[in-house]
């Protein structure tokens, strides 16, 4: 279920946003949902990137074959 949200925005900015959305063949509702999803994920993605930087020193030492990767 979706929830309605109300924003206050300058009329000129809204008009330009609508025009750009039309050029991209989207509507502002879809663009807002994409933006808010990315905004929420930002923190998680940042933590993941930080962890990967900390672990960047780790290396398997060689490239494994498909058979080696599938060994149990």
C-alpha positions in Angstrom: 0.0 0.0 0.0 1.3 3.4 -0.9 1.1 6.5 1.2 0.4 10.0 -0.2 3.0 12.6 0.6 2.6 16.4 0.2 5.5 18.7 -0.8 5.9 22.4 -1.0 7.9 23.5 -4.1 8.3 26.6 -6.2 6.0 26.5 -9.2 8.9 27.1 -11.7 10.9 24.2 -10.2 7.9 21.9 -10.4 7.2 22.8 -14.0 10.9 22.1 -14.9 10.8 18.8 -13.1 7.6 17.8 -14.9 9.1 18.7 -18.2 12.3 16.7 -17.5 10.2 13.8 -16.4 8.3 13.9 -19.7 11.5 13.8 -21.6 12.6 10.8 -19.6 9.2 9.2 -20.2 8.5 9.0 -16.5 6.2 10.7 -14.0 7.3 12.5 -10.8 5.8 9.8 -8.6 8.0 7.2 -10.1 11.1 9.5 -9.9 10.3 10.3 -6.2 10.0 6.6 -5.3 13.3 5.9 -7.1 15.0 8.8 -5.2 13.6 7.8 -1.8 14.7 4.2 -2.3 18.2 5.3 -3.2 18.2 7.7 -0.2 17.3 4.9 2.2 19.9 2.5 0.7 22.7 5.2 0.8 23.6 4.3 4.4 23.7 0.6 3.8 25.6 0.9 0.6 28.1 3.2 2.3 28.7 0.7 5.1 29.2 -2.1 2.5 31.7 0.0 0.6 33.6 0.8 3.8 33.7 -2.9 4.7 35.0 -3.8 1.2 37.7 -1.2 1.5 38.8 -2.6 4.9 38.9 -6.1 3.3 40.6 -5.1 0.1 43.9 -6.6 1.4 42.4 -10.1 1.2 43.2 -12.1 -1.9 42.6 -15.7 -2.7 46.1 -15.9 -4.3 44.8 -17.4 -7.6 41.9 -17.5 -9.9 39.8 -20.6 -9.2 38.3 -22.8 -11.9 34.6 -23.5 -12.1 35.2 -27.1 -10.8 37.2 -25.8 -7.8 34.5 -23.3 -7.0 31.9 -26.1 -7.1 33.8 -28.6 -5.0 32.1 -29.5 -1.7 
